[in-house]
Amino acid sequence: MTKKALIIGGGIAGPVTAMALQRAGLDVEVFEAYDRGSEGVGAFLTIAVNGLEALRVLDLREQVAALGMDSPRMVIVNGRGRRLATLTQPSRTVKRSDLYRTLRDEAVRRGVRVTYGRRLTDASITGDGVRAVFADGSEAEGDLLVGADGLRSRTRALIDPGAPRARHVGLLNTGGFATGVTVPGEPGTSYFVFGRRCFFGYLIHPDGQVWWFANPPSPREPTREELAAITPAQWRVRLEELFRDDTGPMLDIVRATGDIPPAWNTYDFPSVPRWFNERMVIVGDAAHATSPSAGQGASMAIEDAVTLGRCLRDVPVPREAFAAFERLRRERVERVVAQGRRNGSGKAPGVAGAFVRDLALPVIMRYAMKPGAMSWLYDHRISWDEPVPAPAH
Ligand SMILES: Cc1cc2nc3c(=O)[nH]c(=O)nc-3n(C[C@H](O)[C@H](O)[C@H](O)COP(=O)(O)OP(=O)(O)OC[C@H]3O[C@@H](n4cnc5c(N)ncnc54)[C@H](O)[C@@H]3O)c2cc1C
């Protein structure tokens, strides 16, 4: 009999998991907490080559490659304008809201049911399946439940009420889209500036718009209310103050941006001990959020989705399929989280730390550019056809 999977979350991992499980022969339904169209406006992200290749497995690469821009080069400079490193790696940078919409629309086109306005609040294991309960009082039943519900995953807490909390990495994140400004550089290159007081990144879209973000340091974790209370005008003043003494186009870009949206905190998860129980499993940020500094969160979510599809196709008992999934994924994703932590640690170093970073970064980057040094990350390919053995008992 066809198994039914309830997939919680319609971000990146949710729709991609739905399409992978559908290909594996399962019946799937996605439940998203928010109404359609309310997803994180204002931000963009980069899908690395390993994520693009994982999308290819599900014939999704072309749709995603039609969004945003190619961003195959990365130039890193310090606050005095000194070039510290240049990297080359295929990737695509896309607006987050475009990516969410494209993945959901494609899932629906393939026959996946996506229901909006359904926030999971509870789930319990029944005799032969799982029952999900939503905030509006409605319920759904299936053979298994996949929590693709992001950093603040409810599913994670249901699987393990003692699961650790996300770790604040000491940085905020803000950004936007600047128009009518001419800045140095060429389209398709990500420019990263290790400013004296704040990290800044920007890309020039072929249409001339400049996509940018900044990571103001924040040793303390502000509440959402505190962040929401900072007005766009106050952000502009604060960013101008942070980049006042740096060389680079940061001030021009900030000034050419309309409303700067409220900033958000940046988190990661060093390790989530329990990913599954008899009938429920977590994927994507719910299981292993990496700081944005890794540039891999979306790619890891996509790789997870494809891998879980293979496991559920080949291993009939959900718990054993989830164990196989963890075996295939945990070491890799935790290595990526550690990498993101290291990348982020140079963003708010203080004066002495900045001096050391500027000396060390070119050496680290030379190592990273050595043939094969980062192949564990970028050359990872998932073969859909390769069978997954059930874990030994
Ligand atoms: C500022 C920023 C920059 C980033 N830059 C990059 C980058 O350059 N490259 C990269 O690869 N990654 C980047 N990331 C990380 C990337 O966005 C995430 O790793 C990725 O979105 C994870 O996908 P996900 O589907 O697991 O979670 P999400 O995209 O967060 O989706 C979770 C979904 O679940 C829904 N949900 C939550 N709770 C419930 C519930 N109880 N019931 C039902 N639905 C629920 C949410 O509304 C949401 O739609 C960045 C992240 C941030 C914050």
Ligand as a Chemical Component Dictionary entry (heavy atoms), coordinates in Angstrom:
data_LIG
# 
_chem_comp.id                   LIG 
_chem_comp.type                 NON-POLYMER 
_chem_comp.pdbx_formal_charge   0 
_chem_comp.three_letter_code    LIG 
# 
loop_
_chem_comp_atom.comp_id 
_chem_comp_atom.atom_id 
_chem_comp_atom.alt_atom_id 
_chem_comp_atom.type_symbol 
_chem_comp_atom.charge 
_chem_comp_atom.model_Cartn_x 
_chem_comp_atom.model_Cartn_y 
_chem_comp_atom.model_Cartn_z 
_chem_comp_atom.pdbx_ordinal 
LIG C1  C1  C 0 20.083 35.895 6.268  1  
LIG C2  C2  C 0 20.271 34.510 5.788  2  
LIG C3  C3  C 0 21.110 34.306 4.715  3  
LIG C4  C4  C 0 21.296 33.020 4.244  4  
LIG N1  N1  N 0 22.132 32.824 3.194  5  
LIG C5  C5  C 0 22.273 31.582 2.694  6  
LIG C6  C6  C 0 23.082 31.333 1.541  7  
LIG O1  O1  O 0 23.686 32.228 0.961  8  
LIG N2  N2  N 0 23.140 30.069 1.081  9  
LIG C7  C7  C 0 22.453 29.061 1.682  10 
LIG O2  O2  O 0 22.519 27.923 1.193  11 
LIG N3  N3  N 0 21.702 29.252 2.767  12 
LIG C8  C8  C 0 21.593 30.490 3.297  13 
LIG N4  N4  N 0 20.820 30.683 4.383  14 
LIG C9  C9  C 0 20.198 29.542 5.029  15 
LIG C10 C10 C 0 18.956 29.080 4.314  16 
LIG O3  O3  O 0 18.029 30.129 4.146  17 
LIG C11 C11 C 0 18.326 27.959 5.132  18 
LIG O4  O4  O 0 19.318 27.025 5.442  19 
LIG C12 C12 C 0 17.212 27.288 4.375  20 
LIG O5  O5  O 0 16.168 28.204 4.140  21 
LIG C13 C13 C 0 16.709 26.074 5.136  22 
LIG O6  O6  O 0 15.545 25.583 4.529  23 
LIG P1  P1  P 0 14.423 24.878 5.400  24 
LIG O7  O7  O 0 13.358 24.522 4.431  25 
LIG O8  O8  O 0 15.028 23.838 6.248  26 
LIG O9  O9  O 0 13.898 25.989 6.398  27 
LIG P2  P2  P 0 13.095 27.328 6.059  28 
LIG O10 O10 O 0 13.499 27.868 4.739  29 
LIG O11 O11 O 0 13.238 28.204 7.248  30 
LIG O12 O12 O 0 11.587 26.854 5.932  31 
LIG C14 C14 C 0 10.847 26.395 7.047  32 
LIG C15 C15 C 0 9.364  26.558 6.709  33 
LIG O13 O13 O 0 8.601  25.917 7.722  34 
LIG C16 C16 C 0 7.522  26.765 8.091  35 
LIG N5  N5  N 0 7.162  26.418 9.474  36 
LIG C17 C17 C 0 7.831  26.704 10.609 37 
LIG N6  N6  N 0 7.202  26.189 11.677 38 
LIG C18 C18 C 0 6.094  25.557 11.217 39 
LIG C19 C19 C 0 5.039  24.826 11.847 40 
LIG N7  N7  N 0 5.014  24.632 13.176 41 
LIG N8  N8  N 0 4.062  24.307 11.068 42 
LIG C20 C20 C 0 4.079  24.472 9.700  43 
LIG N9  N9  N 0 5.067  25.165 9.061  44 
LIG C21 C21 C 0 6.062  25.696 9.804  45 
LIG C22 C22 C 0 8.080  28.171 7.938  46 
LIG O14 O14 O 0 7.055  29.129 7.792  47 
LIG C23 C23 C 0 8.925  28.017 6.662  48 
LIG O15 O15 O 0 8.180  28.245 5.490  49 
LIG C24 C24 C 0 20.635 31.947 4.886  50 
LIG C25 C25 C 0 19.789 32.164 5.981  51 
LIG C26 C26 C 0 19.623 33.439 6.438  52 
LIG C27 C27 C 0 18.723 33.676 7.635  53 
# 
loop_
_chem_comp_bond.comp_id 
_chem_comp_bond.atom_id_1 
_chem_comp_bond.atom_id_2 
_chem_comp_bond.value_order 
_chem_comp_bond.pdbx_ordinal 
LIG C1  C2  SING 1  
LIG C2  C3  SING 2  
LIG C2  C26 DOUB 3  
LIG C3  C4  DOUB 4  
LIG C4  N1  SING 5  
LIG C4  C24 SING 6  
LIG N1  C5  DOUB 7  
LIG C5  C6  SING 8  
LIG C5  C8  SING 9  
LIG C6  O1  DOUB 10 
LIG C6  N2  SING 11 
LIG N2  C7  SING 12 
LIG C7  O2  DOUB 13 
LIG C7  N3  SING 14 
LIG N3  C8  DOUB 15 
LIG C8  N4  SING 16 
LIG N4  C9  SING 17 
LIG N4  C24 SING 18 
LIG C9  C10 SING 19 
LIG C10 O3  SING 20 
LIG C10 C11 SING 21 
LIG C11 O4  SING 22 
LIG C11 C12 SING 23 
LIG C12 O5  SING 24 
LIG C12 C13 SING 25 
LIG C13 O6  SING 26 
LIG O6  P1  SING 27 
LIG P1  O7  DOUB 28 
LIG P1  O8  SING 29 
LIG P1  O9  SING 30 
LIG O9  P2  SING 31 
LIG P2  O10 DOUB 32 
LIG P2  O11 SING 33 
LIG P2  O12 SING 34 
LIG O12 C14 SING 35 
LIG C14 C15 SING 36 
LIG C15 O13 SING 37 
LIG C15 C23 SING 38 
LIG O13 C16 SING 39 
LIG C16 N5  SING 40 
LIG C16 C22 SING 41 
LIG N5  C17 SING 42 
LIG N5  C21 SING 43 
LIG C17 N6  DOUB 44 
LIG N6  C18 SING 45 
LIG C18 C19 SING 46 
LIG C18 C21 DOUB 47 
LIG C19 N7  SING 48 
LIG C19 N8  DOUB 49 
LIG N8  C20 SING 50 
LIG C20 N9  DOUB 51 
LIG N9  C21 SING 52 
LIG C22 O14 SING 53 
LIG C22 C23 SING 54 
LIG C23 O15 SING 55 
LIG C24 C25 DOUB 56 
LIG C25 C26 SING 57 
LIG C26 C27 SING 58 
# 
